[in-house]
């Protein structure tokens, strides 16, 4: 028997620390910048000097601490109780409310859905639960439903405001409903659902209501304190039974840091997992994770303590200032159209075909929109393309942070020139052969070889000059994806991401 494979080294014999750090720094050069206000998705930059260093030092102080067992490391309980308490106070939680620190919004949402599923089973005997949510609810709810065995009941939103329709949401509630969802705000368009009416309908049916405030939960209360009008969305509404809020968004902690809150300790109990039926230590896990990096908890605690009430109010005002300036300029730009009324730091706009001489408004121009995204990226800006869905138009999404206040004018200047350049480019048109082929494909019967061939045909083959195998310009690829059926799109994207994370 050959031992050649077993004898092959998995790692080098050892490398100098300076050499390793140099390589890590070099690898980062291909990434979008996370500081400086030029990346308008995925990152939240407070623009405050010294904050990154504080977070790093706090993480280092707790890097070796395991949050799994607070009886061994009692300091993690102190830090978590401080964070959860701050979130509860900010979001109007009543006496008796409880919560948990999690690794991010997806885990917070997954735990809220698990709680609702188990609560519906124990209190109402629901064994085939449903999850009622607007079509703009975050994909994490669909992920939670898939993991936990709930049926999503998706309710279309208002096509003008992009907000959930409370009447339609109420009509979708059945005896099988375990949880009703509202967003404050929705990620795609940055608008706040009519939470009060949705929560009231849920309460009338004795169903739990979760508010996804992962984005807005740490921003909206401080916008209110900065003098902005903000409708109630939190525990001040009696029908709201749980809320999720990410500290790594407008709390400006490093990723990942989130909190999920429940109106009562009884509700939170459904979130826990406990097991004593094995010969090891008794297991009680409040979250999906067992072993938990206490460094993430410590850095979030440190950042919140450092910025404080006045600091967050000032930062919220800067976000509002950036949003006002940007939206005013976008509305003044011909053929650009903001979707809905942005309320919480997020802005989505689409590009329209020119209006007709008779004054008829233009329609969304996907080709021009995607060319614009490519042109802006070539100029050092990342605006996030969002494809069309269920009658909602394709658009470019921007996440505004305090660091973008001083960048808005530069962004707008480049946007003007990029749009002019994009108009000179030939329209993107999908290859007819690929379009015809896609119409015949069944996502469930495609082989990996079939998918690889389609991805290569679409321009998502391996590019030796790109770490992720992406083409330099994404407009043709995204245009094709926009035309594909949803399930086929999901299958192709799954295979593509699988090709990025694979052994070479």
N, C-alpha and C positions, 0 to 999 in steps of 0.2 A: 504494500500500500504506500502510495506517495505521500510524503509530508511537505511537499513543496509549498502548498498553499498555506498550511499551518505555520510554516517557518517564515513566511513573508512578513516583514515588519509592518505593523499597523501605523506606526508613527516614526518620525525621525528619532535619532538617538538623543536629541535634546538641542535646543537652539537658544542663543542669548536673548534675554528679555528685550533689549533694544531692537534687535532684528525683528522680533515678532510684532512689536508695537509699530514699527515702521511699515510692515506689511499690512497690518490692519488699517493704518492711516491711508495707505495707497488704495486699498480696496474701497474705502469710503468715497474716493474721488468719482466713482461711477454713479453714486447715489444722488438723489435730489437733496438740496440743502435743507437741513432741519431748522436752521436759524437764519435770520436776516429778512424774513417776510416775503420770500419769492415763491414759496411752495404753498399753494392754496388748498391743500388737502393733507390729511394724515398727521399733520404736525400742529402744535399749539405753542406759540412763542410769546412769552410775556414781555420780552424785550428788556428784561431787568438784569442789570449787571450783577454777576455773582451768584445768580440763582442756580445755574447749572452746577457750579462748583459746590454749593451747599448740598444739593441733591446727591451729588457723587460722594461727598464726604459722609453724609448720613447713611447712604447705602453701604459704604465701606465699613462703617461702624457696626452694621448688622449683617454683613455679608455671610457670616458663618452661623448665624442664628436660624434655627428651624422653627417656623411658625406652627408646626404640626401640634405641639403639645404645650399649651400655656402654663401647665403646672411645672414644667421643667424650665421654661423661659417665660416667667411671669411678665416681663417687660412688654412682650408682644400684646398681651391682653390690655395693658395700660394704653399703649399706642393706638390699638384698634378701637378701644372704647372712646378715646379722645376724638378720633376721626369720625366714627359713627355718630357720636354725640353732636359734633359740629354740623354734620349733614342733617341730622334730625332737627336741630334747632333752626337751621336755615330753611328747611322745607316744611315747617309748621307741624311736625309730628306731635301727636298728643302724648300725654303721660302714658307709659306702658308700651310705647312703640319700641321696637328693637331692630337691629340691622347687623350687617356683616360686611367686612372688607373683602373684596374679591380682586381677581386679576384683570378685570376689564368689563366693559359693557356686555359682551357676549356671555360671560359667566354670570353676571348679575341677572341678565334676562333669562338665561337657562334656569337659574335657581328660582326665579319668580314663577316661571311656568311650571316647574316641578312642584312648587308649593301649591299652586292653584290646582294642578291635577290631583295631588294627594288630598287636598282639602275637599275637592268635589267628590272624591271617592268616599272619604270618611264621613262627610256630613250629609251628602245627598245620594250616595250609592251610585255615582256616575262611573261606569266602567268603559265607556267609549267616548271620551271627552273631546270637546271641540274648543278651538281657540279663535275668537272673533277679533279680527284686526282690519284696519284700513289698508288699502293697497300700497300706501306709502310707508307702512310700518317697516322697521329695519329687518333685513334678511335674517338677523339673529333669531327672530321669533320663529321663522320657518325652520331654522336649524334646530331650535329647541323642540319644536313639534315633531320633527323627524327623529330626533334622538329619543324623545320621551313618549312617543306614540299618541300624539294628539292630532286631530284633523283640523287644519287651518281653514277657516271660513273667511275668505277675503272679500271685503266690501269696497267697491269703487269709491274714490273720493270725488269731491266737487271739481269739475274740469276747469273752473275759472280760478277758484281760490286755492285749490290743491289741498284743502283741509278735509278731514273726515266728515262724512255726512251723518250727524247724530241720529236722524230719523231712520236712515238705512241701517246704521249700526244697531239700534234698538230692535229693529225688525229681524235682525239676524240672530238674536239671542234665542236659544231654545233650552229645553231641560237638559240637554247635553253640554251646554256651555260651561266651561270651567273658568275662563278668564276672558275679559274684554280689555282691549289695548287702545291707548291713545298716546300720541307723541307730543313732546314739548321741547323743541320742535321736531318735525320730521327731518331726517338727514338730507333727503334729496332736494327739498325746496326751502327749508328753513322757516316753515310756517308752523304755527301752534294749532293743534286740533282743538275743537270746542270741548275741552276736558270736562267742564262742569256738566254739560248735558249728557255726555257719554257716561260719566261716573254715576249720574243720577239714574240713568236707564239701567245700568248694571245693578245698582242698589235695589231698584224696584223689583228686579228679578232675583235678588239675593245671590248675585254672582260677583266674584271678585273683579276689581278693576286695577290694572297696572298702568302707570304712567311712565313711559320711556323718556326720562329727562336726562339721559346719559350726556347729551350735549348741553341742554339748557339748564339743568338743575343747579349748576354752580355759577351760571351767568345771569339768569333771569332775576333772581332775588336781588343781585347787586345792581342790575340795570334799574330795577325799581327804586333802590336806594339812591341811585344816581339821578333820579327824577324822571325816568321813562315810565310810560304806562304799560303795565304787564297784568294781564288777566290772571285770576287764580288758576293754578294748575296742579297744586300739591295737596298735602294732607289737610289744608284748610277747607277742602271740599270733602264732605262726609263720605261720599261714595268711593273715594280713592283708598285702596287697601294696600298698595305697594308702589314704590317709586325706585327707579334706578338712576344713579348720578355718577358720572365718571370724573374722577379727580385729575386724570391725565389729559383732560380736555381743558375746559376753562378754569380748572383749579391749578393748571400748569405744573403738576407733578409729572415725573417721568412715567412712561408706560411700563407695566400696566397697574393701574390703581383705580378702583371703582368701589362704590357702596350700593348695596341693595337694602332698602328699608321696608319694614312692615308695620302696619298700624298696631298690631298686638304681638306679644311674645308667642301666643298660641299659633298664630299664622307662621311665624318664623320656624317653629318646631318642625313643620312639614318639610322644611328645606334640609334638615340635618340627615346624615346617614350615621347609624350606629351599628356595630357588629361585635358581639362577644363570642360567636360560635367558631372560634379557632384557637389554637394553643398559644398564640402570641399575645401581645398587649391588647387591651380593650380599645377598639377603634371608635372614635367619634369625630366625624368630619363635618364641619359647618358648610364647607364648599365642595366643589368638584375635586379640588386638589387635596391630596393628603399632605405630603411635604410641601411647605409654602415658603417662598423666599422672604424672610423678614426684612431684607434690605429694601424691597419695594414699599413695604409698610412704613419703614423708618424715613425713607426719602419723602414720601407723600406727607407724613406728619410734619417733617421739618419745613417743607415748602409752605404748607398752610399756616404754620406758626409764624413763619418769617413774613409772609405777605400781609396777613391779618385783615381785619374788617376794612379799614380805610384803604389799604392797598388794593383789595379786590374791587372796592367801589370805584377807585380811580381807573383800574384796568378795564372794568366794564364800560366806563364812560368812553375810554379810548376805542374800544371795539365799536361802540355805537357811533362814534365820530367817523371811524373808517367806513362803516356801513352806510352812513348818511352820504358821505362824500362820493363813494363808489356808485351807489344806486342813483343819485342825482345825475351823475355823468353818464351812466349807462342809459338812463331814460332819455337823455338829450342826444344820444347817438342814433342816427337814422338806421333803421332795420335791426336794431337790438331790442329785445323784449324781455323784461324781467318776469319771471314766473311767480305769481302770487305776490304777497306783501311780506318780505323778509322781516323777521322779528327778533332773531337771536344769533346774529353773527354769521349766518350762512346766506349766500345769495346764489341763485341759479338764473341764468339768462340764456335765451336762444337767439339765433340769427335768422332773420326772416328774408324771404325773397322780396324785392322792391314792391311797394304798393302799386296797384294799377292806376292808370290816369283817372279813373272814376272814383278813386279813393278807397277801393277795397283793400283791406289789410293784407299784407303778405303772409305766406305760410312758412313754417320752419324749413330751413335749407340745411339738411344734414351734411351734405358734401362741404358746403362753405364752413359750417360749424366745425367740422373735423379738421379741415385745412387750417382754420384759425387756431385750433388747439396745437397743431404741429408747429405753426409759425411762432406761437408764443413760447413753446418749449425751446425752439431754436434760439430764442432771445433770452433764455434763462428763467422763464416763468413756467410753473406747472399749474394749469387749470384743469380740473378733473372732468373728462367727458362722461356724460350720462346718456345712455341710449334711450330711444323711445320705448314706452311701455303702456299698453292698455289704453291707447288714445292720448297719453300724456307725451308732450313733445320732447325730443332730444335736447340736451342743454349742456352748458358748461357750469360746473359747480365751483364756488369759491368759499373757503373757510377763512374768515377774517379774524385776526388776532391783534393785540396791541402793537406788535412789531410791524404790522402792515400800515399803520396810520401814516407813517412818513414815506411809504412806498406806493401809495395809491396813485399819485400823479405820474410817477414813472411807469406804473402799470398801464395807466390810461394812455399815455403817450405811445407806448409800445403796442397797445391794443389797436390804436388807430392805424399805425403803419402795418401791423400784422394783418389787419382786416383788409387793408388796401392790397397787400400782396396776395392774400388768399383769394381775392376776387379775380386776380389775373391767372390763377391756376385752372387747369382743365377740371371739369367736374369729375368727381369720383364715380365710377360706374363699375358694378360688380361684373366679373367675368361671366358671360351668359352660360358657359359650360358648367361652371361651378354652381351657379344658381339652379340650373336644371338638375344637376346631380343632387344638390341638397334637398330638392323637393321629393326625391325618391328614397331618401335615407330614413331608416328606422333607428333611432338612438340605441334601442335595446339590443339590436342585432349587430351593430358595428363591431368589428374586431379592432384591436389596437393598431394593426397594420393599416386598416381602412382609415382610421382616425389620423394616423401619422401622415398618410398621403394627402388627406384633405387639409391638414394644418400646413404642410409644405406648400400645397397649391395656393393656400390663402396668404402665404407670406409669414407664417409662424414656424418656419423651419429653424434649424440651428444656424445662427449667425456667429461666426467665430469672433467678431468684434463686439458682440453684445453679451454681457454676463447672463442675460435671461433669454437669449435667442430671439430678441425682438428686432423688427426692422427699424430703420432710422425714422421713418414716417409711419404713423399708425392709422392715418385716415383710411386707406384702403381696407385694412383689416377690420377696423371698427365699423365701417360702412357695411361690410359683408355680415358681420355679427348682428347688426341691427335688422337685417332682412331675414335672418334665420328664425325658425320656430324655437320657442323657449327651451324645450327639452333637448333639442339638438345643440343649441347654443351652450347649454350647461354641460353636455357631454364633451363637446370640443374643448371648452375651457378647462374642464377637469383633466382631460388628457394633456393639455398644454402645460398646466401647472405641474402635473406629474412629470412631464419631460424636463422641467426646470429643476425639480428636486429629485434627482436620480443619480445613481453612481455612474461615473464616467469610465 
